[in-house]
């Protein structure tokens, strides 16, 4: 019998096996999986009562809260599509994304009420506005909707090729693009991550990474698949992170390199409180070897560098440790760990190619573009066939990332192609220059860009 590959299968399993496990901690609120899924079911019921049907879009603007996390289950299990929006954007960008996605319901944390109210007259497709916390005139109250309903939502049949989310890229030089992710895409990314990174019911995950960012690298569902605890962090503050590492017995988190820099550059007495043995993923930009050295040597944590894009659900490479890496000095090992690594077992085929589509030499010097095809590549950009055609050619997704391949097959990003600096006819990697500068003890953060 064929069963659709969907993260909702992990939810089904968790209900049966982990119902009494602690599922979510958000401040003083603690929910086990039975309580968490009851809330999810009640929200599904409320959404259907508001007229949300299969294929409808529901937008969220919220930090890492339990109500935000509930959306990753309540919405997909009724066949609707979640649109998690970067809360750091402007009201104008909120307007564009909500309208472009055709979102029918908008769910908002109180910090963003005013921004959304300022554009409400321009949101023609929105039928309902929901306050995820608190109350305000003209907004439905999330908790009241949950308590006034029940958990008997109407089930729908989900096809693995149905959309589960539309994740919008940040538009720096153009409008944000809506990346269409299917249930199958998400499922395969989750399985690949679990193969390469061992997690158990005893693990406790701290939400330092925004949930909106490529669905929290799918840890919104990975943690549940293993019956782990989600520890919500509403604001990334180094002091709060160190506190929760201790009080909530954290074993795992994800963070971009800039967050790692803020975590490592705290007063010595605070850094001394960090528990040993914590595991973390980093991605989003190539981490500096200097930062990796501090994390592993001074904090005693285990860092794994992963690589991907929103368009690839997101992970397509992992800097998987090998036995011969353990013979290196910590400085040498940090340089290896700063590489993007090798393809995940479930993500598909990964190549670095030249302008003619031929694979580059494995010499650690020849520059090419990272391309990928396989199970985690997006369906395309929502309502944007031109951008889709430009990004996916002959079945391959072109990332725009310039990289080299080392003799062991590990790839290493040198830059975005649009950021490569050319001087005297030579290519200069801004990433390499940044990594060199970060080794200087007086440098906390650095960004290198080219100019005439």
ABEGO torsion letter per residue (X at the ends): XBBBBBAAAAAAAAAAAAAABBABBBEABBBBAAAAAAAAAAAAAAAAAAGBBBGBBBBBBBBBBAAAAAAAAAAAAAGBBBBBBBAABBAAAAAAAAAAAGBABBBBBAAAAAAAAAAAAABAABABBBBABEBBBGBBBAAAAAAABBABBBBBBBBAABBABBBBBBBAABBBBBBBBBAAAAAAAAAAAAAABBBBAABBBBBABBAABGGGGGAAAAAAAAGBBBBBBABBBAAAAAAAAAAAGBABBBBBAAAAAAAABBBAAAAAABBBGBBBBBBGBBBBAAAAAAAAAAAGBBBBBBBEBAAAOABABBBBBBAAAAABBAAAAAAAAABAEBBBAAAEBBBBBBAAGBBBBBAGABBBBBBBBEAABBAEBBGBAAAAAAABBGGBBBAGBBBBBBAAGBBBBAEBAAABBBBGGBBBBAAAAAAAAAABAABABBBBBBBX
